[in-house]
């Protein structure tokens, strides 16, 4: 089991980078940088590549709609070079609120686009002349859609690796099946070890049945709120606000992937209540409606012995990397969390 951490959107990133350098010394294995509608993740990942020595760097995630497939391939090859082969390209569909509201492009066919983006990236890394004809992307652009001057090109530079690992963020059954089929790593959200098989088992099995053996075993990255100690139970309430944001506020009724996941976990009534309250602006009440069990089973909050048991449960369910979200949001608190998790996990 590897231990990772995801950088915060807030604060001076240069200070965050120095903290990751420090955490690397106490057992941190993975550093992940998110990209929503804040500063871009690529410049920050390049910065981290320059100041770290060992940690794996992951984009978590780059939306497939915000860059062309070829640019995603170029970007991954560049980050893999400056990090000496320590980069994993994390991709995801994001959601219509961000894709259409921020990037101004239609949120259409996420499954088809994801499959083609990965195919095109791998062609770029193999330095093949780029020719692709698919439902969503045709490269070079056909003459009747442009000037007619486009021609197949190949990447000028030779990448460090011909196959850079791809991580797909996915929670819907079809998306998870696709991740298990074509990606090296899968990133779910709100991972519940005891219910993961029931919720995602069929999708994972269907994807693995079509998986290229050259990809190796599917890695699984799960983010977990962390607070280790004898008197930390009250912090479950803090986590509930974040869960309520996703289950209640990320999307409209009938178009909220996280709400759907809570339903599939067996919390249909609670999920409906959370969404109704959140969309009505009653955010504190929505947080209060989040079930204790959902938070407790998807986090690492409790005495060290409990946390050790939960790490074993995550491992048993197939998780290979735990991305810590320390609830003690101070450098000392984050260091203590990572150091303890690394000791327990390794």
Beta strands, then each sheet from edge to edge (+ up, - down):
strand 1: 2-6
strand 2: 30-33
strand 3: 56-59
strand 4: 62-63
strand 5: 87-92
strand 6: 132-133
strand 7: 138-139
strand 8: 166-169
strand 9: 185-187
strand 10: 219-228
strand 11: 300-302
strand 12: 321-326
sheet 1: 4+ 5+ 3+ 2+ 1+ 12+ 10+ 9+ 8+
sheet 2: 4+ 5+ 3+ 2+ 1+ 12+ 10+ 11+
sheet 3: 6+ 7-
end
